[in-house]
Amino acid sequence: MMSLTHRLSHTRRASALARMILAGLCGTLITLRLSGGSAETSEPPEAASEAEAIKAFKANNQSKFDSLETRFEDFDGQLEELELTLLESQELEETDTGIEIYGFFDVLFLKAFSKKGSLLEGLAWPSSTFILQNLNLYFAGQMTRTLSSIVELRFTFRPLGDERQFEFSQLGLAYDRLDTEVDDQLSNEHFRLGGVVIERAHVTWEPIDFFNLIAGYYLTPYGIWNVEHGSPVRLSIRPPYMQISHVVPLAQLGVMAYGRFFPAARTYLDYVVTVSNGRGPMDTIMDLDENKAVGLKLKLSYNGNDVKLAAGGYGYIGDYTDIKRAVTSVFPSFGVRQEVTENYTEYLGAFDFLLRAYGWRLQAEYVWRLTRYSLRPPRDQMHGPGYQPDYLSIFGYGLLAYTLPLERWLDQKTITTFVSLEYSNLDETVDLNTTLMPILGINFKPSEYVALKLEAAYIHTIHDDSFRSWILTAQLAVAF
């Protein structure tokens, strides 16, 4: 299949050629009309009067006039054909079909400095390390002018080295680390298997500004960094903890309707309606209940020459259901009982704000989630005995950044410094979950495809002074 870039260049060449031919024909017509075919006509014969001379001239050159008129008609037909070809080539250029492949990857260097004897000293990374964190590939297809598709895959070395269980001698638990190394029996080669994460895969129909549809596995349209989650685009190295903890589903399987209205000049009002399976132990495979999750987003944006302002919110209601199946009988008939083991409803509200003006960037995100159980599971060992109560989760951060005005010396290169403060509380019934993290960083982009980042973060819990650590991280992010 012809690539998107190749097809575009091909249609542009066709358009340019059509324009050259059209210009040449127009010039020929003008020349012919101005000359009146004088190069091929003879001088009028001498006559007694001017009227007789003109009449005699017409009579002697009538056949030539008829020939010129026929040529003009032929040229008019060729002009119409060329105009139609030009329009078709322009339409093809605007609605080119094909597939485009692009992506990004990033490499980290990380070092944690934990307080001696603290809990984080045992949980944090024991030494400095390099990490290939993300390798994402996009496959974007344009089928028609209004129909497109995209697939985003993330490749990872995980689950290599995942610690499935710490040693806990009091409970008789042995340490368990996952090893993905396998042998090729034909070549006797040893290699380690990795994993593939489907970030999204959906088809998009965009017939008109105020109504469009997406069907498939789509990114949840909340906040700022969840949709624009590529590391070359994101200013900071790590995403907000609200994304890391999946307090809001990062992606959903279902349908999404969205559109845009223009209430004023340079002002946009966007809406999004989502319907999906919601969350569950196998929500990307099958929904285990009939209660579909629904969401609504509204966002107002102003896009001025020097000032850009946007504020929005996303609300979501969905049920989580888990079940188990038990065989009740075999003879004389086979019977299976289905039993719900866990069920809760989550109410989510996410809000975001972004202001960009004169090199400054101020942004903030806030997420609130209430989880109400109708069938409670037992609490895990870290949280004590009993059953899981209803709980509230609160996450938020604020970020202030400034891009230094160095265009005169750096050309298209940019240097941006930023500071942010992040608050997270995954479960307000557990004090250890309340965390504050200030971050100080710098972002250098030598080109639009490469970002070099350096940041220092300080993690500590509010209710436990021993749970503190400095983390120094550097990142190279590349788009291709």
C-alpha angles and dihedrals in degrees: 000000000000111000121245094245093048093049092049092051090047093053091045090055090049091050092049092049092049091050091050092051091046091051091049094051092048090053091050092051092050091049092049093047093048095045093045088209091291092150091066101038127087126234113273115259121254112269138179093248138019092247092055091047092054091046092050091047092054092047093050094047102035093110091052091050090052090050092051092049090053090050090051090053090050090050091050090054092049090049091054091050092049092048090052091049090049092051092048092050091049091050090049089050091053096043102033114167121216142089130282124199122199139138149148142244136191138201123206135201110199137182127176124203108198128181113261111259094011125131091246091058088069096040101041126080109287096216143010113286146180116232132190094207107169135024108168127177125194124204109192122183130189109201099169138349091278103025124075140150138205135194122190119192127185118205119204141172088229140145086041110118097004111160104229095177137010118221109264109176094182089063095035094247120151125211113265125191122178118238117192097185114131136177128236103223093202099051099019087231120156119215139155123242121228135192142250123220119199102220094178142336120180147134121237129207114194110176098151141004098255099044129041134148137216124190125186134034106342136173113261106253098230133122126349109282101040096074095031091045100143112122094228088057101041113085096215126056099236125044118241114282089244086070095041091053093043091229084159117034106263091211137008137205113229139053133318130195120197142163147162135236129193109220094169142357112302089358124117133189113199127190131187129188118193130193118180148143089271118210129329143132090277104015094143089056105033140351111236095200138039094239107103118203116242131195139181129200129189123183132177118199137182118197110192130166095259103009128056120183131179135170128175148155138209126202124194136182121185144147128236114208130178125184141183129207126218130189108238100180142358104185134081086002134004114250133184127189121207116209129186110229100177135016133167140154121226125204114199134189122181125182131184138184131189130181123178120180135152095342095317124115124193118178138162138179130194129186128188123186130181117194118198120185126213091175115024126210122214115272117253123253094260092059099045135246126320133049129312111268126210109278145185126230122200127184132169146149140184125208130192119189137173127198109214114238096240101129091120091063103023100041105200094353118107136200117199126182122196144177126198141176121209129195124192135176113169095180120014091201089069117062094202091067095067107098137171122199125181115194131197119189151154129217123200120188112190087180138000089263100051133056127184114196137183125182141163120211130188116205122194137151118235097225099041121051093191092063097081136120143163116225121195114194135178124189139191111200121186130187120200 
